[in-house]
Amino acid sequence: MREIDEEETQAKREAVLARFRPYRSVVEFLADKWAPLIAAIIERESGFRPLSVRYEPGFYRRYIAHDAIWKRRMEARGWNPVRVSSSFGLMQIMFPTAWTEGFRREPEELLVPEVNLVYGTKRFFHLLERYENPVDAVAAYNAGTPRRREGVYVNQPYVDFVMEVAAMIGGKTEWMRFWKR
């Protein structure tokens, strides 16, 4: 039984690494020692599909619809709620989130892999700096903040998936000590 598990894990690892290969040099350049974690986020967010787009209608209602600055910005540039409230590309970064990281182009330009990786990685590093814990940064990348209920993240399955994939492709790095299964 253990041998089958090891074979299955190796097959999963090889499949993830094969999908990661086209982006590996850019991710390693941008993320250095954090590259396995960024790769794991990409695996979870888009499965390494650079043209992935996901509309988040709740995001628009919650954060954009009542924000006068965003409404003026949308009107001036001809952006509709779908374009503004979608996550884009490899790292599925939300357009307004990329905007806070300095992105100033059309939302669809986040589908360019290198652009997406720059702004998604930038976001991750700001979260890492803010929370000083890579697991909290992973939780916040997905949920906005590393919220917990009864000692577990509200998005614990997401966190576990990302950390497991990061460990699988990057080995046991010093930052893995923050992750408690």
Backbone as a printed PyTorch tensor [residue, N CA C, xyz], in Angstrom:
tensor([[[  0.8280,  -1.1980,   0.0000],
         [  0.0000,   0.0000,   0.0000],
         [  0.8690,   1.2570,   0.0000]],

        [[  1.8900,   1.2850,   0.8070],
         [  2.7910,   2.4450,   0.8900],
         [  3.4590,   2.7020,  -0.4570]],

        [[  3.8220,   1.6390,  -1.1610],
         [  4.4770,   1.7710,  -2.4610],
         [  3.5490,   2.4350,  -3.4800]],

        [[  2.2600,   2.0890,  -3.4380],
         [  1.2820,   2.7000,  -4.3370],
         [  1.1600,   4.1830,  -4.0270]],

        [[  1.1030,   4.5490,  -2.7300],
         [  1.0160,   5.9490,  -2.3390],
         [  2.2270,   6.7320,  -2.8410]],

        [[  3.4110,   6.1570,  -2.7110],
         [  4.6240,   6.8290,  -3.1740],
         [  4.6140,   6.9840,  -4.6940]],

        [[  4.1600,   5.9740,  -5.4080],
         [  4.0610,   6.0600,  -6.8660],
         [  3.0500,   7.1250,  -7.2750]],

        [[  1.9140,   7.1560,  -6.5820],
         [  0.8860,   8.1510,  -6.8840],
         [  1.4000,   9.5600,  -6.6010]],

        [[  2.0830,   9.7420,  -5.4780],
         [  2.6510,  11.0430,  -5.1360],
         [  3.6840,  11.4670,  -6.1690]],

        [[  4.5230,  10.5300,  -6.5930],
         [  5.5390,  10.8490,  -7.6110],
         [  4.8800,  11.2290,  -8.9390]],

        [[  3.8320,  10.5300,  -9.3000],
         [  3.1190,  10.8450, -10.5420],
         [  2.4760,  12.2300, -10.4580]],

        [[  1.8780,  12.5650,  -9.3030],
         [  1.2930,  13.8920,  -9.1120],
         [  2.3730,  14.9610,  -9.1800]],

        [[  3.4940,  14.6970,  -8.5310],
         [  4.6030,  15.6490,  -8.5300],
         [  5.0820,  15.9160,  -9.9510]],

        [[  5.2740,  14.8630, -10.7140],
         [  5.7390,  15.0090, -12.0970],
         [  4.7220,  15.7690, -12.9570]],

        [[  3.4360,  15.5270, -12.7170],
         [  2.3920,  16.2280, -13.4830],
         [  2.4010,  17.7270, -13.1620]],

        [[  2.5180,  18.0620, -11.8810],
         [  2.5670,  19.4780, -11.4940],
         [  3.8160,  20.1290, -12.0670]],

        [[  4.9450,  19.4580, -11.9520],
         [  6.1890,  20.0260, -12.4770],
         [  6.1280,  20.2180, -13.9960]],

        [[  5.4600,  19.3240, -14.6890],
         [  5.3080,  19.4680, -16.1450],
         [  4.4670,  20.7040, -16.4810]],

        [[  3.3930,  20.9460, -15.7030],
         [  2.5680,  22.1450, -15.9470],
         [  3.3190,  23.4160, -15.5470]],

        [[  4.1880,  23.3050, -14.5550],
         [  4.9620,  24.4410, -14.0470],
         [  6.1090,  24.8270, -14.9840]],

        [[  6.6400,  23.8600, -15.7130],
         [  7.8440,  24.0530, -16.5260],
         [  7.8590,  25.3360, -17.3650]],

        [[  6.7890,  25.6820, -18.0990],
         [  6.8620,  26.8900, -18.9410],
         [  7.0250,  28.1950, -18.1520]],

        [[  6.6920,  28.1730, -16.8680],
         [  6.7070,  29.3930, -16.0560],
         [  7.7790,  29.3710, -14.9750]],

        [[  8.4680,  28.2600, -14.8620],
         [  9.3930,  28.0490, -13.7520],
         [ 10.4640,  29.1320, -13.6440]],

        [[ 11.1130,  29.4830, -14.7440],
         [ 12.2070,  30.4510, -14.6580],
         [ 11.6950,  31.8220, -14.2030]],

        [[ 10.5180,  32.2210, -14.6650],
         [  9.9580,  33.5120, -14.2500],
         [  9.5980,  33.4630, -12.7650]],

        [[  8.9470,  32.4000, -12.3400],
         [  8.5520,  32.2720, -10.9320],
         [  9.7910,  32.2210, -10.0400]],

        [[ 10.7930,  31.4700, -10.4260],
         [ 12.0070,  31.4000,  -9.6080],
         [ 12.7070,  32.7500,  -9.5520]],

        [[ 12.7010,  33.4980, -10.6490],
         [ 13.2940,  34.8300, -10.6550],
         [ 12.5250,  35.7560,  -9.7070]],

        [[ 11.1940,  35.7240,  -9.7670],
         [ 10.3680,  36.6180,  -8.9620],
         [ 10.2750,  36.1970,  -7.4980]],

        [[ 10.2650,  34.8970,  -7.2520],
         [  9.9350,  34.4110,  -5.9110],
         [ 11.0800,  33.7600,  -5.1630]],

        [[ 12.1690,  33.4470,  -5.8430],
         [ 13.3480,  32.8570,  -5.2020],
         [ 12.9510,  31.6390,  -4.3570]],

        [[ 13.2390,  31.6500,  -3.0720],
         [ 12.9780,  30.4700,  -2.2320],
         [ 11.4910,  30.1660,  -2.0860]],

        [[ 10.6500,  31.1140,  -2.4130],
         [  9.2120,  30.9190,  -2.2960],
         [  8.6020,  30.3300,  -3.5670]],

        [[  9.4050,  30.0320,  -4.5590],
         [  8.8970,  29.5270,  -5.8370],
         [  7.9860,  28.3030,  -5.6860]],

        [[  8.3270,  27.3060,  -4.8400],
         [  7.3990,  26.1670,  -4.7090],
         [  6.0230,  26.5790,  -4.1840]],

        [[  6.0060,  27.5650,  -3.3010],
         [  4.7310,  28.0270,  -2.7570],
         [  3.9250,  28.7860,  -3.8150]],

        [[  4.5900,  29.6220,  -4.5900],
         [  3.9040,  30.3350,  -5.6810],
         [  3.3990,  29.3280,  -6.7120]],

        [[  4.2040,  28.3420,  -7.0430],
         [  3.7700,  27.3050,  -7.9900],
         [  2.5450,  26.5670,  -7.4620]],

        [[  2.5190,  26.2960,  -6.1640],
         [  1.3800,  25.5960,  -5.5660],
         [  0.1200,  26.4750,  -5.6050]],

        [[  0.2830,  27.7790,  -5.3860],
         [ -0.8530,  28.6960,  -5.4960],
         [ -1.3870,  28.6800,  -6.9310]],

        [[ -0.4770,  28.7090,  -7.8960],
         [ -0.8940,  28.6710,  -9.3010],
         [ -1.6350,  27.3730,  -9.6040]],

        [[ -1.1090,  26.2600,  -9.1090],
         [ -1.7660,  24.9630,  -9.3280],
         [ -3.1950,  24.9960,  -8.7990]],

        [[ -3.3740,  25.5550,  -7.6100],
         [ -4.7130,  25.5980,  -7.0010],
         [ -5.6300,  26.6090,  -7.6920]],

        [[ -5.0780,  27.7670,  -8.0140],
         [ -5.9080,  28.8410,  -8.5610],
         [ -6.3350,  28.5850, -10.0080]],

        [[ -5.4040,  28.1460, -10.8530],
         [ -5.7330,  28.0330, -12.2830],
         [ -5.3180,  26.7120, -12.9210]],

        [[ -4.6390,  25.8500, -12.1690],
         [ -4.1250,  24.6290, -12.7790],
         [ -3.1320,  24.9340, -13.8920]],

        [[ -2.4400,  26.0730, -13.7690],
         [ -1.4580,  26.5350, -14.7560],
         [ -2.0890,  26.8720, -16.1060]],

        [[ -3.3550,  27.2760, -16.0820],
         [ -4.0280,  27.7280, -17.3040],
         [ -3.9630,  29.2550, -17.3400]],

        [[ -3.1100,  29.8210, -18.1830],
         [ -2.8980,  31.2730, -18.1640],
         [ -4.0970,  32.1040, -18.6110]],

        [[ -5.0370,  31.5190, -19.3290],
         [ -6.1920,  32.2740, -19.8130],
         [ -7.4260,  32.1150, -18.9300]],

        [[ -7.2390,  31.6060, -17.7300],
         [ -8.3570,  31.4310, -16.8040],
         [ -8.8970,  32.7840, -16.3490]],

        [[-10.2200,  32.9040, -16.3950],
         [-10.9080,  34.1010, -15.9040],
         [-12.1040,  33.6140, -15.0980]],

        [[-12.2990,  34.2050, -13.9350],
         [-13.4340,  33.8190, -13.0930],
         [-14.1180,  35.0900, -12.5920]],

        [[-15.3760,  35.2520, -12.9320],
         [-16.1650,  36.3930, -12.4630],
         [-16.6020,  36.1280, -11.0370]],

        [[-16.4470,  37.1220, -10.1930],
         [-16.8010,  37.0260,  -8.7720],
         [-17.9020,  38.0420,  -8.4710]],

        [[-19.1730,  37.7090,  -8.7430],
         [-20.2500,  38.6910,  -8.5630],
         [-20.3560,  39.2040,  -7.1260]],

        [[-20.0880,  38.3680,  -6.1650],
         [-20.1350,  38.8010,  -4.7580],
         [-19.0940,  39.8690,  -4.4650]],

        [[-17.9680,  39.7940,  -5.1300],
         [-16.9060,  40.7840,  -4.9470],
         [-17.4040,  42.1620,  -5.3770]],

        [[-18.0480,  42.2080,  -6.5270],
         [-18.5690,  43.4920,  -7.0080],
         [-19.5660,  44.0730,  -6.0040]],

        [[-20.5200,  43.2690,  -5.5850],
         [-21.5470,  43.7540,  -4.6480],
         [-20.9330,  44.2040,  -3.3230]],

        [[-19.9760,  43.4620,  -2.8390],
         [-19.3960,  43.7290,  -1.5230],
         [-18.4140,  44.9020,  -1.5330]],

        [[-17.5710,  45.0020,  -2.5740],
         [-16.4690,  45.9540,  -2.5220],
         [-16.5030,  47.0760,  -3.5500]],

        [[-17.1290,  46.8800,  -4.6730],
         [-17.0270,  47.8580,  -5.7570],
         [-18.2980,  48.6870,  -5.9270]],

        [[-19.4490,  48.0760,  -5.8440],
         [-20.7240,  48.7320,  -6.1670],
         [-20.9500,  50.0140,  -5.3750]],

        [[-20.4500,  50.0840,  -4.1570],
         [-20.6920,  51.2480,  -3.3020],
         [-19.4460,  52.1140,  -3.1220]],

        [[-18.4410,  51.8690,  -3.9270],
         [-17.1860,  52.6130,  -3.8270],
         [-17.1620,  53.6930,  -4.9150]],

        [[-17.2970,  54.9440,  -4.5040],
         [-17.3970,  56.0550,  -5.4600],
         [-16.1500,  56.1660,  -6.3400]],

        [[-14.9960,  55.9210,  -5.7840],
         [-13.7540,  56.0190,  -6.5680],
         [-13.7430,  54.9730,  -7.6710]],

        [[-14.0820,  53.7170,  -7.3400],
         [-14.1060,  52.6710,  -8.3590],
         [-15.2100,  52.9160,  -9.3820]],

        [[-16.3320,  53.4300,  -8.9410],
         [-17.4250,  53.7080,  -9.8940],
         [-16.9980,  54.7760, -10.8980]],

        [[-16.3380,  55.8410, -10.4320],
         [-15.8340,  56.8740, -11.3460],
         [-14.7720,  56.3050, -12.2760]],

        [[-13.8860,  55.5050, -11.7270],
         [-12.8200,  54.8780, -12.5240],
         [-13.4260,  54.0000, -13.6190]],

        [[-14.4410,  53.2220, -13.2630],
         [-15.1010,  52.3430, -14.2300],
         [-15.7700,  53.1510, -15.3330]],

        [[-16.4710,  54.1940, -14.9420],
         [-17.1780,  55.0200, -15.9180],
         [-16.1960,  55.7110, -16.8730]],

        [[-15.1230,  56.2450, -16.3290],
         [-14.1430,  56.9620, -17.1500],
         [-13.4480,  56.0490, -18.1600]],

        [[-13.3010,  54.7830, -17.8150],
         [-12.5570,  53.8660, -18.6850],
         [-13.4460,  52.8840, -19.4360]],

        [[-14.7380,  52.9570, -19.2010],
         [-15.6550,  52.0670, -19.9080],
         [-15.5970,  50.6270, -19.4180]],

        [[-15.2340,  50.4300, -18.1640],
         [-15.1630,  49.0790, -17.6030],
         [-16.5290,  48.6980, -17.0480]],

        [[-16.9220,  47.4540, -17.2480],
         [-18.1740,  46.9750, -16.6730],
         [-17.8880,  46.1310, -15.4270]],

        [[-18.9260,  45.8200, -14.6310],
         [-18.7100,  45.0680, -13.3960],
         [-18.0180,  43.7160, -13.5930]],

        [[-18.2840,  43.0470, -14.6960],
         [-17.6650,  41.7370, -14.9270],
         [-16.1500,  41.8820, -15.0760]],

        [[-15.7110,  42.8580, -15.8430],
         [-14.2730,  43.0680, -16.0540],
         [-13.5810,  43.4500, -14.7480]],

        [[-14.2370,  44.2660, -13.9460],
         [-13.6250,  44.7670, -12.7200],
         [-13.6780,  43.7270, -11.5980]],

        [[-14.6320,  42.8330, -11.6480],
         [-14.8230,  41.8690, -10.5600],
         [-14.4610,  40.4530, -10.9620]],

        [[-13.4300,  40.3340, -11.7680],
         [-12.9710,  39.0150, -12.1900],
         [-11.5470,  38.7980, -11.7250]],

        [[-11.2310,  37.5380, -11.5360],
         [ -9.8420,  37.1660, -11.2610],
         [ -9.2690,  36.6240, -12.5640]],

        [[ -7.9930,  36.8980, -12.7720],
         [ -7.3810,  36.6470, -14.0650],
         [ -6.1150,  35.8080, -13.9670]],

        [[ -5.9340,  34.9470, -14.9600],
         [ -4.6610,  34.3160, -15.2360],
         [ -4.1920,  33.2480, -14.2760]],

        [[ -2.9070,  32.9850, -14.3590],
         [ -2.2810,  31.9100, -13.6030],
         [ -2.5610,  31.9970, -12.1100]],

        [[ -2.3890,  33.1760, -11.5340],
         [ -2.5590,  33.3350, -10.0910],
         [ -3.9480,  33.8160,  -9.7120]],

        [[ -4.8320,  33.9440, -10.7080],
         [ -6.2160,  34.3710, -10.4700],
         [ -6.2730,  35.6130,  -9.5790]],

        [[ -5.4530,  36.5910,  -9.9280],
         [ -5.4490,  37.8350,  -9.1660],
         [ -6.6460,  38.6820,  -9.5750]],

        [[ -7.3340,  39.2270,  -8.5890],
         [ -8.4630,  40.1110,  -8.8520],
         [ -7.9200,  41.4110,  -9.4360]],

        [[ -8.6390,  41.9490, -10.4070],
         [ -8.2020,  43.1980, -11.0350],
         [ -8.0010,  44.3250, -10.0070]],

        [[ -8.9610,  44.5990,  -9.0970],
         [ -8.7240,  45.6700,  -8.1160],
         [ -7.5290,  45.3880,  -7.2010]],

        [[ -7.2560,  44.1240,  -6.9320],
         [ -6.0940,  43.7770,  -6.1150],
         [ -4.8190,  44.0980,  -6.8850]],

        [[ -4.7840,  43.7360,  -8.1550],
         [ -3.6170,  44.0780,  -8.9750],
         [ -3.4530,  45.5990,  -9.0340]],

        [[ -4.5680,  46.3230,  -9.0900],
         [ -4.5270,  47.7820,  -9.1160],
         [ -3.8260,  48.3080,  -7.8550]],

        [[ -4.1600,  47.7330,  -6.6930],
         [ -3.5110,  48.1810,  -5.4490],
         [ -2.0170,  47.8790,  -5.4520]],

        [[ -1.6130,  46.9180,  -6.2880],
         [ -0.1850,  46.5700,  -6.3980],
         [  0.5180,  47.3700,  -7.4890]],

        [[ -0.1890,  48.3200,  -8.1140],
         [  0.4390,  49.1950,  -9.0970],
         [  0.1020,  48.9240, -10.5550]],

        [[ -0.7030,  47.9110, -10.8170],
         [ -1.1030,  47.5950, -12.1970],
         [ -2.0140,  48.7020, -12.7180]],

        [[ -1.7190,  49.2540, -13.9130],
         [ -2.5200,  50.3530, -14.4440],
         [ -2.8830,  50.1390, -15.9120]],

        [[ -3.2150,  48.9280, -16.2610],
         [ -3.5950,  48.6340, -17.6500],
         [ -5.0000,  48.0600, -17.6800]],

        [[ -5.4030,  47.5950, -18.8580],
         [ -6.7190,  46.9740, -18.9880],
         [ -6.7350,  45.6400, -18.2370]],

        [[ -7.8700,  45.2790, -17.6330],
         [ -7.9350,  44.0430, -16.8420],
         [ -7.4290,  42.8020, -17.5790]],

        [[ -7.7680,  42.6710, -18.8500],
         [ -7.4080,  41.4650, -19.6030],
         [ -5.9020,  41.3100, -19.7950]],

        [[ -5.1510,  42.3730, -19.6010],
         [ -3.6960,  42.2590, -19.7190],
         [ -3.1000,  41.4230, -18.5860]],

        [[ -3.9040,  41.1610, -17.5550],
         [ -3.4670,  40.2480, -16.4890],
         [ -3.4370,  38.7950, -16.9770]],

        [[ -3.9140,  38.5430, -18.1880],
         [ -3.8420,  37.2010, -18.7670],
         [ -2.4650,  36.9160, -19.3660]],

        [[ -1.6450,  37.9220, -19.5240],
         [ -0.2690,  37.7140, -19.9860],
         [  0.4870,  37.0800, -18.8200]],

        [[  1.0060,  35.8570, -18.9880],
         [  1.5950,  35.1480, -17.8550],
         [  2.6230,  35.9510, -17.0510]],

        [[  3.5490,  36.6080, -17.7210],
         [  4.5910,  37.3370, -16.9920],
         [  3.9980,  38.4990, -16.1910]],

        [[  3.0270,  39.1810, -16.7550],
         [  2.3590,  40.2850, -16.0520],
         [  1.6270,  39.7370, -14.8350]],

        [[  0.8800,  38.6770, -15.0380],
         [  0.1240,  38.0580, -13.9580],
         [  1.0480,  37.6010, -12.8320]],

        [[  2.1510,  36.9870, -13.1950],
         [  3.0840,  36.4950, -12.1780],
         [  3.7200,  37.6420, -11.4000]],

        [[  4.0260,  38.7350, -12.0750],
         [  4.6000,  39.8900, -11.3740],
         [  3.6260,  40.3970, -10.3130]],

        [[  2.3760,  40.6200, -10.6920],
         [  1.4240,  41.2160,  -9.7500],
         [  0.9080,  40.2220,  -8.7230]],

        [[  0.7380,  38.9630,  -9.0990],
         [  0.3310,  37.9480,  -8.1210],
         [  1.4160,  37.7060,  -7.0920]],

        [[  2.6620,  37.6410,  -7.5380],
         [  3.7830,  37.4340,  -6.6160],
         [  3.9640,  38.6560,  -5.7270]],

        [[  3.8160,  39.8290,  -6.3140],
         [  3.9050,  41.0630,  -5.5340],
         [  2.8740,  41.0490,  -4.4060]],

        [[  1.6510,  40.6460,  -4.7570],
         [  0.5930,  40.5660,  -3.7510],
         [  0.9600,  39.5770,  -2.6460]],

        [[  1.4460,  38.4100,  -3.0450],
         [  1.8180,  37.4110,  -2.0480],
         [  2.8890,  37.9680,  -1.1050]],

        [[  3.8910,  38.6460,  -1.6470],
         [  4.9640,  39.1800,  -0.8050],
         [  4.4560,  40.2750,   0.1320]],

        [[  3.4940,  41.0740,  -0.3050],
         [  2.9190,  42.0640,   0.6080],
         [  2.1660,  41.3720,   1.7460]],

        [[  1.4670,  40.2880,   1.4310],
         [  0.7750,  39.5270,   2.4740],
         [  1.7750,  38.8580,   3.4140]],

        [[  2.8470,  38.3410,   2.8630],
         [  3.8870,  37.7090,   3.6770],
         [  4.5200,  38.7340,   4.6260]],

        [[  4.7700,  39.9180,   4.1160],
         [  5.3310,  40.9870,   4.9470],
         [  4.3440,  41.3880,   6.0440]],

        [[  3.0760,  41.4510,   5.6890],
         [  2.0560,  41.8640,   6.6530],
         [  1.8480,  40.8320,   7.7580]],

        [[  1.7690,  39.5650,   7.3920],
         [  1.4280,  38.5300,   8.3700],
         [  2.6360,  37.7880,   8.9320]],

        [[  3.7840,  37.9200,   8.3000],
         [  5.0460,  37.3160,   8.7680],
         [  4.9750,  35.8000,   8.9380]],

        [[  4.0600,  35.1820,   8.2510],
         [  3.8840,  33.7380,   8.3410],
         [  3.4020,  33.2810,   6.9670]],

        [[  4.1430,  32.4080,   6.3030],
         [  3.7490,  32.0200,   4.9420],
         [  2.3980,  31.3230,   4.8560]],

        [[  2.0160,  30.6080,   5.8890],
         [  0.7190,  29.9290,   5.8500],
         [ -0.4090,  30.9510,   5.9630]],

        [[ -0.2250,  31.9490,   6.8300],
         [ -1.2050,  33.0300,   6.9110],
         [ -1.2740,  33.7790,   5.5760]],

        [[ -0.1290,  33.9850,   4.9310],
         [ -0.1040,  34.6760,   3.6350],
         [ -0.8610,  33.8690,   2.5800]],

        [[ -0.7140,  32.5520,   2.5940],
         [ -1.4610,  31.6910,   1.6630],
         [ -2.9530,  31.8130,   1.9280]],

        [[ -3.3500,  31.7340,   3.1990],
         [ -4.7740,  31.8570,   3.5420],
         [ -5.3170,  33.2130,   3.0950]],

        [[ -4.5370,  34.2690,   3.3250],
         [ -4.9690,  35.6230,   2.9480],
         [ -5.0040,  35.7990,   1.4380]],

        [[ -4.1040,  35.1550,   0.7130],
         [ -4.1150,  35.2740,  -0.7420],
         [ -5.4680,  34.8230,  -1.2930]],

        [[ -6.0300,  33.8160,  -0.6810],
         [ -7.3090,  33.2750,  -1.1400],
         [ -8.5130,  33.9620,  -0.5040]],

        [[ -8.4220,  34.2790,   0.7770],
         [ -9.6040,  34.7540,   1.5040],
         [ -9.5540,  36.2290,   1.8900]],

        [[ -8.4980,  36.9240,   1.5330],
         [ -8.3870,  38.3360,   1.8850],
         [ -7.6370,  38.5740,   3.1800]],

        [[ -7.9210,  37.7480,   4.1720],
         [ -7.2080,  37.7690,   5.4530],
         [ -7.1020,  36.3200,   5.9330]],

        [[ -6.1820,  36.0520,   6.8530],
         [ -6.0680,  34.6790,   7.3650],
         [ -7.0660,  34.4140,   8.5020]],

        [[ -8.3500,  34.4950,   8.1770],
         [ -9.3880,  34.3120,   9.1980],
         [ -9.4340,  32.8690,   9.6870]],

        [[ -9.6840,  32.7410,  10.9810],
         [ -9.7950,  31.4120,  11.5940],
         [-11.0900,  31.3020,  12.3740]],

        [[-11.5770,  30.0770,  12.4280],
         [-12.7050,  29.7180,  13.2940],
         [-12.3060,  28.4610,  14.0340]],

        [[-12.3720,  28.5340,  15.3400],
         [-12.0280,  27.3870,  16.1810],
         [-10.6590,  26.8170,  15.8370]],

        [[ -9.7040,  27.7060,  15.5980],
         [ -8.3240,  27.3000,  15.3850],
         [ -7.9400,  26.8730,  13.9790]],

        [[ -8.8930,  26.8520,  13.0480],
         [ -8.5520,  26.4840,  11.6670],
         [ -8.9370,  27.6340,  10.7460]],

        [[ -8.2280,  27.7340,   9.6410],
         [ -8.5400,  28.7710,   8.6580],
         [ -9.9200,  28.5230,   8.0730]],

        [[-10.6140,  29.5900,   7.7510],
         [-11.9290,  29.4260,   7.1250],
         [-11.7930,  28.7560,   5.7630]],

        [[-10.6120,  28.8490,   5.1700],
         [-10.3380,  28.2100,   3.8850],
         [ -9.2620,  27.1240,   4.0470]],

        [[ -9.3760,  26.3400,   5.1160],
         [ -8.3780,  25.3290,   5.4370],
         [ -8.1040,  24.3450,   4.2940]],

        [[ -9.1260,  23.8790,   3.5560],
         [ -8.8250,  22.9770,   2.4400],
         [ -7.9160,  23.6300,   1.3860]],

        [[ -8.1290,  24.9060,   1.1170],
         [ -7.2610,  25.6410,   0.1760],
         [ -5.8320,  25.6700,   0.7250]],

        [[ -5.6860,  26.0620,   1.9770],
         [ -4.3640,  26.1610,   2.6030],
         [ -3.6670,  24.8090,   2.5720]],

        [[ -4.3590,  23.7550,   2.9720],
         [ -3.7540,  22.4190,   2.9860],
         [ -3.3230,  21.9850,   1.5910]],

        [[ -4.1630,  22.2380,   0.5990],
         [ -3.8200,  21.8720,  -0.7750],
         [ -2.5340,  22.5740,  -1.2010]],

        [[ -2.4840,  23.8970,  -1.0080],
         [ -1.3140,  24.6690,  -1.4270],
         [ -0.0630,  24.1960,  -0.6910]],

        [[ -0.1640,  23.9990,   0.5990],
         [  1.0140,  23.5860,   1.3680],
         [  1.4650,  22.1770,   0.9870]],

        [[  0.5270,  21.2910,   0.7290],
         [  0.8850,  19.9270,   0.3130],
         [  1.5820,  19.9320,  -1.0420]],

        [[  1.0650,  20.7060,  -1.9770],
         [  1.6960,  20.7830,  -3.2980],
         [  3.0710,  21.4350,  -3.1900]],

        [[  3.1840,  22.4920,  -2.3910],
         [  4.4860,  23.1500,  -2.2040],
         [  5.5060,  22.1740,  -1.6250]],

        [[  5.0950,  21.3910,  -0.6480],
         [  6.0040,  20.3940,  -0.0530],
         [  6.3560,  19.3160,  -1.0700]],

        [[  5.3860,  18.9240,  -1.8650],
         [  5.5960,  17.8700,  -2.8480],
         [  6.6070,  18.3000,  -3.9170]],

        [[  6.5400,  19.5570,  -4.3590],
         [  7.4390,  19.9690,  -5.4390],
         [  8.7030,  20.6590,  -4.9450]],

        [[  8.6850,  21.1740,  -3.7160],
         [  9.8470,  21.9020,  -3.2190],
         [ 10.5610,  21.2570,  -2.0600]],

        [[ 10.0160,  20.1430,  -1.5860],
         [ 10.6330,  19.4970,  -0.4330],
         [ 10.2940,  20.2330,   0.8460]],

        [[ 10.8910,  19.7910,   1.9070],
         [ 10.6520,  20.3960,   3.2250],
         [ 11.5900,  21.5850,   3.3870]],

        [[ 11.0740,  22.7670,   3.2010],
         [ 11.8690,  23.9780,   3.3390],
         [ 11.6520,  24.5520,   4.7340]],

        [[ 12.4710,  25.5270,   5.1130],
         [ 12.3850,  26.0590,   6.4790],
         [ 11.0290,  26.6880,   6.7820]],

        [[ 10.3350,  27.2020,   5.7630],
         [  9.0530,  27.8410,   6.0390],
         [  7.9190,  26.8490,   6.2330]],

        [[  8.1520,  25.5750,   5.9630],
         [  7.1000,  24.5660,   6.1480],
         [  6.7800,  24.3780,   7.6460]],

        [[  7.6820,  24.8110,   8.5280],
         [  7.4390,  24.6550,   9.9770],
         [  6.2060,  25.4140,  10.4330]],

        [[  5.7690,  26.3920,   9.6580],
         [  4.5890,  27.1730,  10.0230],
         [  3.2840,  26.4080,   9.7770]],

        [[  3.3590,  25.3430,   8.9940],
         [  2.1550,  24.6130,   8.6080],
         [  1.9470,  23.4390,   9.5420]],

        [[  0.8060,  23.4390,  10.2070],
         [  0.4330,  22.3370,  11.1160],
         [ -0.7500,  21.6190,  10.5230]],

        [[ -0.5530,  20.3740,  10.1850],
         [ -1.6600,  19.6000,   9.6100],
         [ -2.6200,  19.1610,  10.6710]]])
